[in-house]
Amino acid sequence: MKKTATLIALSLAFVLAGCNTVKGVGQDIGKAGSAIERAAK
């Protein structure tokens, strides 16, 4: 039972960390796109 709870907790931590990473990359790409757009004007 303890091993199962630990496995679930670790899996949840990895999923949440992955979501934050993907979100951060999306924000960085959006900022880069905005900078390129401003430079083009």
A tleap script that builds the chain and sets N, CA, C and O, in Angstrom:
source leaprc.protein.ff14SB
mol = sequence {
  NMET LYS LYS THR ALA THR LEU ILE ALA LEU
  SER LEU ALA PHE VAL LEU ALA GLY CYS ASN
  THR VAL LYS GLY VAL GLY GLN ASP ILE GLY
  LYS ALA GLY SER ALA ILE GLU ARG ALA ALA
  CLYS
}
set mol.1.N position { 0.829 -1.198 0.000 }
set mol.1.CA position { 0.000 0.000 0.000 }
set mol.1.C position { 0.869 1.256 0.000 }
set mol.1.O position { 0.572 2.224 -0.701 }
set mol.2.N position { 1.940 1.236 0.788 }
set mol.2.CA position { 2.812 2.401 0.882 }
set mol.2.C position { 3.536 2.645 -0.443 }
set mol.2.O position { 3.726 3.792 -0.849 }
set mol.3.N position { 3.938 1.564 -1.115 }
set mol.3.CA position { 4.615 1.696 -2.403 }
set mol.3.C position { 3.672 2.298 -3.447 }
set mol.3.O position { 4.086 3.120 -4.264 }
set mol.4.N position { 2.420 1.889 -3.414 }
set mol.4.CA position { 1.436 2.408 -4.363 }
set mol.4.C position { 1.209 3.902 -4.150 }
set mol.4.O position { 1.152 4.668 -5.112 }
set mol.5.N position { 1.082 4.312 -2.899 }
set mol.5.CA position { 0.874 5.727 -2.603 }
set mol.5.C position { 2.086 6.548 -3.038 }
set mol.5.O position { 1.926 7.650 -3.563 }
set mol.6.N position { 3.276 6.036 -2.829 }
set mol.6.CA position { 4.496 6.735 -3.238 }
set mol.6.C position { 4.557 6.847 -4.759 }
set mol.6.O position { 4.912 7.898 -5.293 }
set mol.7.N position { 4.218 5.783 -5.444 }
set mol.7.CA position { 4.224 5.784 -6.907 }
set mol.7.C position { 3.223 6.801 -7.454 }
set mol.7.O position { 3.531 7.530 -8.397 }
set mol.8.N position { 2.043 6.850 -6.873 }
set mol.8.CA position { 1.025 7.808 -7.309 }
set mol.8.C position { 1.502 9.239 -7.060 }
set mol.8.O position { 1.334 10.104 -7.920 }
set mol.9.N position { 2.087 9.492 -5.908 }
set mol.9.CA position { 2.570 10.830 -5.579 }
set mol.9.C position { 3.682 11.263 -6.537 }
set mol.9.O position { 3.691 12.407 -6.991 }
set mol.10.N position { 4.603 10.378 -6.845 }
set mol.10.CA position { 5.686 10.704 -7.777 }
set mol.10.C position { 5.150 10.944 -9.189 }
set mol.10.O position { 5.601 11.855 -9.883 }
set mol.11.N position { 4.202 10.137 -9.602 }
set mol.11.CA position { 3.608 10.306 -10.931 }
set mol.11.C position { 2.912 11.655 -11.038 }
set mol.11.O position { 3.043 12.348 -12.046 }
set mol.12.N position { 2.176 12.023 -10.004 }
set mol.12.CA position { 1.487 13.307 -9.984 }
set mol.12.C position { 2.487 14.456 -10.032 }
set mol.12.O position { 2.258 15.450 -10.722 }
set mol.13.N position { 3.578 14.329 -9.315 }
set mol.13.CA position { 4.602 15.378 -9.312 }
set mol.13.C position { 5.200 15.559 -10.708 }
set mol.13.O position { 5.410 16.689 -11.149 }
set mol.14.N position { 5.475 14.459 -11.402 }
set mol.14.CA position { 6.033 14.551 -12.753 }
set mol.14.C position { 5.040 15.163 -13.733 }
set mol.14.O position { 5.426 15.951 -14.597 }
set mol.15.N position { 3.782 14.811 -13.607 }
set mol.15.CA position { 2.762 15.366 -14.493 }
set mol.15.C position { 2.637 16.873 -14.280 }
set mol.15.O position { 2.582 17.636 -15.244 }
set mol.16.N position { 2.594 17.296 -13.034 }
set mol.16.CA position { 2.485 18.730 -12.754 }
set mol.16.C position { 3.720 19.494 -13.218 }
set mol.16.O position { 3.603 20.598 -13.749 }
set mol.17.N position { 4.882 18.923 -13.024 }
set mol.17.CA position { 6.117 19.566 -13.464 }
set mol.17.C position { 6.140 19.671 -14.987 }
set mol.17.O position { 6.582 20.681 -15.536 }
set mol.18.N position { 5.672 18.643 -15.659 }
set mol.18.CA position { 5.618 18.666 -17.121 }
set mol.18.C position { 4.679 19.738 -17.630 }
set mol.18.O position { 4.996 20.417 -18.606 }
set mol.19.N position { 3.542 19.908 -17.001 }
set mol.19.CA position { 2.581 20.939 -17.410 }
set mol.19.C position { 3.184 22.319 -17.237 }
set mol.19.O position { 3.033 23.172 -18.112 }
set mol.20.N position { 3.850 22.550 -16.145 }
set mol.20.CA position { 4.471 23.850 -15.915 }
set mol.20.C position { 5.558 24.121 -16.944 }
set mol.20.O position { 5.704 25.250 -17.413 }
set mol.21.N position { 6.310 23.105 -17.294 }
set mol.21.CA position { 7.380 23.270 -18.276 }
set mol.21.C position { 6.805 23.621 -19.635 }
set mol.21.O position { 7.291 24.539 -20.295 }
set mol.22.N position { 5.777 22.901 -20.063 }
set mol.22.CA position { 5.150 23.160 -21.358 }
set mol.22.C position { 4.544 24.560 -21.372 }
set mol.22.O position { 4.653 25.277 -22.367 }
set mol.23.N position { 3.911 24.943 -20.279 }
set mol.23.CA position { 3.323 26.278 -20.187 }
set mol.23.C position { 4.402 27.340 -20.304 }
set mol.23.O position { 4.215 28.336 -21.002 }
set mol.24.N position { 5.514 27.144 -19.639 }
set mol.24.CA position { 6.622 28.098 -19.691 }
set mol.24.C position { 7.204 28.222 -21.082 }
set mol.24.O position { 7.526 29.324 -21.527 }
set mol.25.N position { 7.344 27.104 -21.773 }
set mol.25.CA position { 7.868 27.133 -23.140 }
set mol.25.C position { 6.903 27.887 -24.041 }
set mol.25.O position { 7.330 28.669 -24.890 }
set mol.26.N position { 5.613 27.663 -23.866 }
set mol.26.CA position { 4.613 28.371 -24.664 }
set mol.26.C position { 4.676 29.872 -24.438 }
set mol.26.O position { 4.560 30.651 -25.385 }
set mol.27.N position { 4.857 30.277 -23.202 }
set mol.27.CA position { 4.964 31.705 -22.893 }
set mol.27.C position { 6.228 32.292 -23.523 }
set mol.27.O position { 6.193 33.400 -24.059 }
set mol.28.N position { 7.328 31.570 -23.463 }
set mol.28.CA position { 8.580 32.053 -24.049 }
set mol.28.C position { 8.440 32.218 -25.562 }
set mol.28.O position { 8.904 33.208 -26.127 }
set mol.29.N position { 7.806 31.260 -26.206 }
set mol.29.CA position { 7.616 31.333 -27.656 }
set mol.29.C position { 6.716 32.523 -28.004 }
set mol.29.O position { 6.962 33.233 -28.979 }
set mol.30.N position { 5.680 32.730 -27.205 }
set mol.30.CA position { 4.784 33.864 -27.429 }
set mol.30.C position { 5.510 35.193 -27.298 }
set mol.30.O position { 5.291 36.101 -28.100 }
set mol.31.N position { 6.373 35.316 -26.294 }
set mol.31.CA position { 7.144 36.546 -26.104 }
set mol.31.C position { 8.112 36.761 -27.267 }
set mol.31.O position { 8.283 37.885 -27.738 }
set mol.32.N position { 8.737 35.690 -27.723 }
set mol.32.CA position { 9.662 35.804 -28.852 }
set mol.32.C position { 8.901 36.232 -30.106 }
set mol.32.O position { 9.387 37.066 -30.870 }
set mol.33.N position { 7.728 35.676 -30.319 }
set mol.33.CA position { 6.914 36.061 -31.475 }
set mol.33.C position { 6.507 37.521 -31.407 }
set mol.33.O position { 6.510 38.208 -32.429 }
set mol.34.N position { 6.162 38.005 -30.237 }
set mol.34.CA position { 5.789 39.413 -30.062 }
set mol.34.C position { 6.992 40.317 -30.355 }
set mol.34.O position { 6.842 41.364 -30.985 }
set mol.35.N position { 8.159 39.923 -29.908 }
set mol.35.CA position { 9.368 40.714 -30.157 }
set mol.35.C position { 9.676 40.777 -31.644 }
set mol.35.O position { 10.056 41.830 -32.156 }
set mol.36.N position { 9.517 39.674 -32.329 }
set mol.36.CA position { 9.770 39.646 -33.788 }
set mol.36.C position { 8.752 40.528 -34.505 }
set mol.36.O position { 9.094 41.247 -35.444 }
set mol.37.N position { 7.512 40.468 -34.060 }
set mol.37.CA position { 6.462 41.280 -34.675 }
set mol.37.C position { 6.753 42.778 -34.489 }
set mol.37.O position { 6.595 43.568 -35.419 }
set mol.38.N position { 7.176 43.154 -33.286 }
set mol.38.CA position { 7.515 44.566 -33.023 }
set mol.38.C position { 8.707 44.997 -33.880 }
set mol.38.O position { 8.729 46.113 -34.400 }
set mol.39.N position { 9.685 44.123 -34.025 }
set mol.39.CA position { 10.874 44.453 -34.816 }
set mol.39.C position { 10.517 44.603 -36.293 }
set mol.39.O position { 11.117 45.412 -37.000 }
set mol.40.N position { 9.552 43.834 -36.753 }
set mol.40.CA position { 9.148 43.914 -38.151 }
set mol.40.C position { 8.435 45.225 -38.455 }
set mol.40.O position { 8.481 45.711 -39.585 }
set mol.41.N position { 7.780 45.795 -37.458 }
set mol.41.CA position { 7.066 47.071 -37.660 }
set mol.41.C position { 8.084 48.161 -37.660 }
set mol.41.O position { 7.735 49.332 -37.813 }
savepdb mol mol.pdb
quit
